[in-house]
């Protein structure tokens, strides 16, 4: 029970940590993106116990690929996110340069310029002084008055003048994101890409051809009749729900092509019980002891 409790706490803690750094820190509260991503994290968290229990019970082999892939991705997401904690903290502590405040500049006020008036016009518009009791006589000179109004169209309404320029609201565009949000999203993207790349490389290596290394071991006291004896030492095959019969046949074929005199499987053959994976391991049974081959 103690191991199960520690395992449950580790799984729950890893999911909460990943959700806090990759979902909560990068999305707005109540947004659709946060709801969808939170639901995805909860669903993937429930996939872990279903995969472990189903693989042991024999009914959950179809959950093996998504379940084990998510467990590997969760592990590397946690490691990558934890490794980025220090760069994230340093980036948040660096002071931000603020632009200098803009100083309003007042436009200079220009004095009105009086147009020069000719002597003839001055004489025409000058009204001689008259005594207060003298009658006013009409003269041919017209005193300056207000400017005549523009011709009104039919209907008596004045002609519309040029419309003043309306202050059209300009499109401000998308609001810039804050500094902390930008740092959080950048760290989340780096952690996601790093975790997926690591898991992808691991899957490709695990399902690819085994690495064969030829090593010569000199033994001075060995009987001369055993000179040239060839051993095939096989390890870390990890037969499990994610590997099939073709993967086992490929490993057996590579071992047989080495034409070894002795075949030794030194550990990590299966990731499961004999009842579950005995059919895959049976392929490694010796079929020809004289030739040291397996089928």
C-alpha positions as CSV (number, residue, x, y, z in Angstrom):
1,X,0.0,0.0,0.0
2,X,2.9,2.4,0.7
3,X,4.3,2.0,-2.8
4,X,0.8,2.5,-4.3
5,X,0.3,5.7,-2.2
6,X,3.7,7.1,-3.3
7,X,2.9,6.3,-6.9
8,X,-0.5,8.0,-6.7
9,X,1.0,11.1,-5.1
10,X,3.8,11.2,-7.7
11,X,1.3,11.0,-10.6
12,X,-1.1,13.5,-9.2
13,X,1.7,15.9,-8.3
14,X,3.3,15.7,-11.7
15,X,-0.1,16.4,-13.4
16,X,-0.8,19.4,-11.1
17,X,2.7,20.8,-11.7
18,X,2.4,20.5,-15.5
19,X,-1.1,22.0,-15.4
20,X,0.0,24.9,-13.3
21,X,3.0,25.8,-15.5
22,X,1.7,24.9,-18.9
23,X,-2.0,25.7,-18.6
24,X,-2.7,28.0,-15.8
25,X,0.3,30.3,-16.4
26,X,-0.4,30.6,-20.1
27,X,-4.2,31.0,-20.4
28,X,-6.7,33.5,-19.1
29,X,-9.0,32.7,-16.2
30,X,-12.4,31.4,-17.5
31,X,-11.2,31.2,-21.1
32,X,-12.2,28.4,-23.4
33,X,-8.5,27.4,-23.9
34,X,-8.0,26.9,-20.2
35,X,-11.2,24.8,-19.9
36,X,-10.2,22.6,-22.8
37,X,-6.6,22.1,-21.7
38,X,-7.7,21.4,-18.1
39,X,-10.1,18.8,-19.3
40,X,-7.3,17.2,-21.4
41,X,-4.9,17.1,-18.4
42,X,-7.6,15.5,-16.2
43,X,-8.5,12.9,-18.9
44,X,-4.8,12.0,-19.4
45,X,-4.4,11.7,-15.7
46,X,-7.2,9.2,-15.5
47,X,-5.6,7.3,-18.4
48,X,-2.6,6.4,-16.3
49,X,-4.3,4.1,-13.7
50,X,-6.5,2.7,-16.3
51,X,-3.5,1.7,-18.4
52,X,-1.6,0.1,-15.4
53,X,-4.7,-1.8,-14.1
54,X,-5.9,-2.8,-17.5
55,X,-2.5,-4.2,-18.6
56,X,-2.2,-6.2,-15.4
57,X,-5.8,-7.5,-15.7
58,X,-5.4,-8.4,-19.4
59,X,-8.3,-6.3,-20.7
60,X,-6.5,-3.0,-21.3
61,X,-3.9,-3.8,-24.0
62,X,-5.6,-1.4,-26.3
63,X,-4.7,1.4,-23.8
64,X,-1.0,0.5,-23.8
65,X,0.2,2.8,-26.6
66,X,-1.7,6.0,-25.5
67,X,-1.2,5.3,-21.8
68,X,2.5,4.5,-21.8
69,X,3.2,7.3,-24.3
70,X,1.5,9.8,-22.1
71,X,3.4,8.5,-19.0
72,X,6.7,9.0,-20.9
73,X,5.6,12.5,-22.1
74,X,4.5,13.5,-18.6
75,X,7.9,12.5,-17.2
76,X,9.8,14.6,-19.7
77,X,7.4,17.5,-19.5
78,X,8.0,17.6,-15.8
79,X,11.8,17.4,-16.2
80,X,11.9,20.0,-19.0
81,X,9.6,22.4,-17.1
82,X,11.6,22.0,-13.9
83,X,14.8,22.7,-15.8
84,X,13.3,25.9,-17.1
85,X,12.4,27.2,-13.6
86,X,15.7,29.1,-13.2
87,X,15.7,30.8,-16.6
88,X,12.1,31.7,-16.1
89,X,12.7,33.3,-12.7
90,X,15.8,35.2,-14.0
91,X,13.8,36.5,-17.0
92,X,11.0,37.7,-14.7
93,X,13.4,39.5,-12.4
94,X,15.3,41.4,-15.1
95,X,14.0,45.0,-14.9
96,X,12.1,46.2,-17.9
97,X,13.2,49.4,-19.7
98,X,10.3,51.9,-19.7
99,X,10.1,54.5,-22.5
100,X,10.6,58.1,-21.6
101,X,7.4,60.0,-21.1
102,X,6.4,62.1,-24.0
103,X,6.6,65.9,-23.4
104,X,3.7,67.8,-25.0
105,X,4.8,70.6,-27.4
106,X,2.7,73.6,-27.7
107,X,2.2,75.0,-31.2
108,X,3.3,78.6,-31.7
109,X,0.5,81.1,-32.0
110,X,0.9,83.2,-35.1
111,X,-0.2,86.9,-35.0
112,X,-2.9,87.8,-37.6
113,X,-1.4,89.6,-40.6
114,X,-3.4,92.6,-41.8
115,X,-3.7,93.0,-45.5
116,X,-2.4,96.3,-46.9
117,X,-5.2,98.8,-47.9
118,X,-4.6,101.1,-50.9
119,X,-5.2,104.8,-50.7
120,X,-8.1,104.7,-53.1
121,X,-10.0,102.1,-51.1
122,X,-9.3,104.1,-47.9
123,X,-10.7,107.2,-49.5
124,X,-13.8,105.3,-50.7
125,X,-14.7,103.9,-47.3
126,X,-13.9,107.0,-45.3
127,X,-17.0,108.6,-43.9
128,X,-16.6,112.3,-43.3
129,X,-17.5,113.5,-39.8
130,X,-20.9,115.2,-39.5
131,X,-22.3,117.2,-36.8
132,X,-24.8,115.4,-34.5
133,X,-27.8,117.5,-35.7
134,X,-27.1,117.2,-39.4
135,X,-29.3,114.9,-41.5
136,X,-27.7,111.8,-42.9
137,X,-27.4,111.9,-46.6
138,X,-26.9,108.8,-48.7
139,X,-23.7,108.7,-50.7
140,X,-22.5,106.3,-53.3
141,X,-19.8,104.9,-51.1
142,X,-20.7,101.6,-49.6
143,X,-19.4,101.0,-46.1
144,X,-17.9,97.7,-45.5
145,X,-20.3,95.2,-44.0
146,X,-20.6,91.6,-43.3
147,X,-19.8,89.3,-46.2
148,X,-22.8,88.3,-48.3
149,X,-24.1,84.8,-47.6
150,X,-23.7,82.1,-50.2
151,X,-26.5,81.5,-52.7
152,X,-29.1,79.3,-51.0
153,X,-30.7,76.6,-53.1
154,X,-34.3,76.3,-53.8
155,X,-36.2,75.8,-50.6
156,X,-34.6,78.5,-48.6
157,X,-32.0,76.4,-46.9
158,X,-28.3,77.4,-47.2
159,X,-26.1,75.2,-49.2
160,X,-24.2,72.7,-47.2
161,X,-20.6,73.6,-46.7
162,X,-17.7,71.2,-46.6
163,X,-18.3,68.6,-43.9
164,X,-15.8,68.7,-41.0
165,X,-13.5,65.7,-40.8
166,X,-15.0,63.3,-38.3
167,X,-12.8,61.6,-35.8
168,X,-12.9,58.0,-37.2
169,X,-12.0,55.5,-34.5
170,X,-8.8,53.7,-35.6
171,X,-8.5,50.0,-35.2
172,X,-6.1,49.5,-32.3
173,X,-5.4,45.8,-33.3
174,X,-4.8,43.0,-30.8
175,X,-3.7,44.1,-27.4
176,X,0.0,43.2,-26.7
177,X,0.4,40.4,-24.1
178,X,2.2,41.0,-20.9
179,X,5.8,40.2,-20.2
180,X,5.1,37.4,-17.7
181,X,2.6,35.8,-20.0
182,X,5.1,35.9,-22.9
183,X,7.8,34.3,-20.7
184,X,5.4,31.6,-19.5
185,X,4.2,30.8,-23.0
186,X,7.8,30.6,-24.3
187,X,8.8,28.3,-21.5
188,X,5.8,26.1,-22.1
189,X,6.5,25.9,-25.8
190,X,10.2,24.9,-25.2
191,X,9.2,22.3,-22.6
192,X,6.6,20.8,-25.0
193,X,8.9,20.6,-28.0
194,X,11.7,19.2,-25.8
195,X,9.5,16.5,-24.3
196,X,8.0,15.4,-27.6
197,X,11.4,15.3,-29.3
198,X,12.8,13.2,-26.4
199,X,9.9,10.8,-26.4
200,X,9.9,10.5,-30.2
201,X,13.6,9.7,-30.2
202,X,13.1,7.1,-27.4
203,X,10.3,5.3,-29.2
204,X,12.2,5.2,-32.5
205,X,15.3,3.7,-30.7
206,X,13.2,1.2,-28.7
207,X,11.4,-0.1,-31.7
208,X,14.3,0.0,-34.0
209,X,17.0,-2.6,-34.6
210,X,19.1,-3.5,-31.5
211,X,22.6,-2.0,-31.3
212,X,25.2,-4.7,-32.0
213,X,28.7,-4.1,-30.6
214,X,31.6,-6.6,-31.3
215,X,33.9,-6.8,-28.4
216,X,37.1,-9.0,-28.3
217,X,37.9,-10.4,-24.8
218,X,41.4,-11.7,-24.5
219,X,41.9,-14.4,-21.8
220,X,45.5,-15.5,-21.5
221,X,44.8,-18.7,-19.5
222,X,42.0,-19.9,-21.7
223,X,42.4,-23.3,-23.3
224,X,43.6,-22.9,-26.9
225,X,40.8,-25.2,-28.1
226,X,38.2,-22.5,-27.1
227,X,39.9,-19.8,-29.1
228,X,37.4,-18.0,-31.2
229,X,34.4,-18.9,-29.0
230,X,31.6,-16.5,-29.7
231,X,29.1,-15.3,-27.1
232,X,25.9,-13.4,-27.9
233,X,25.0,-11.4,-24.8
234,X,21.5,-9.9,-25.1
235,X,19.9,-7.4,-22.6
236,X,17.2,-4.8,-22.3
237,X,14.8,-6.3,-24.8
238,X,11.8,-5.2,-22.7
239,X,9.0,-7.2,-24.3
240,X,5.7,-5.6,-23.4
241,X,2.3,-4.6,-24.5
242,X,3.7,-2.0,-26.9
243,X,5.9,-4.6,-28.8
244,X,4.6,-7.3,-31.0
245,X,5.6,-10.6,-32.4
246,X,7.4,-9.0,-35.4
247,X,9.7,-7.1,-33.1
248,X,10.6,-10.3,-31.3
249,X,11.3,-12.2,-34.6
250,X,13.5,-9.4,-35.7
251,X,15.7,-9.6,-32.6
252,X,15.9,-13.4,-32.9
253,X,16.9,-13.1,-36.6
254,X,19.7,-10.7,-35.7
255,X,21.0,-13.0,-33.0
256,X,21.0,-16.0,-35.3
257,X,22.8,-14.0,-38.0
258,X,25.7,-13.6,-35.6
259,X,26.2,-17.4,-35.5
260,X,27.1,-17.3,-31.8
261,X,28.2,-20.5,-30.0
262,X,26.4,-19.4,-26.8
263,X,23.5,-17.1,-26.3
264,X,23.0,-15.4,-22.9
265,X,20.0,-13.2,-22.0
266,X,21.2,-11.3,-19.0
267,X,18.2,-9.3,-18.0
268,X,15.2,-7.0,-18.7
269,X,13.6,-9.5,-21.1
270,X,9.9,-8.7,-20.3
271,X,7.9,-5.8,-18.9
272,X,5.1,-8.0,-17.5
273,X,4.3,-11.5,-16.2
274,X,5.0,-14.8,-17.9
275,X,1.2,-15.4,-18.3
276,X,0.9,-12.1,-20.3
277,X,4.1,-12.2,-22.4
278,X,5.1,-15.8,-22.4
279,X,4.1,-16.2,-26.0
280,X,6.5,-13.5,-27.1
281,X,9.4,-14.8,-24.9
282,X,8.9,-18.3,-26.2
283,X,10.6,-17.3,-29.4
284,X,13.9,-17.1,-27.6
285,X,13.8,-20.8,-26.7
286,X,16.9,-22.8,-28.0
287,X,15.9,-24.8,-31.1
288,X,19.4,-26.2,-32.1
289,X,21.8,-26.5,-29.2
290,X,24.6,-27.6,-31.5
291,X,24.4,-24.4,-33.6
292,X,23.4,-22.2,-30.6
293,X,20.5,-20.8,-32.6
294,X,17.2,-19.6,-31.2
295,X,13.8,-19.3,-32.9
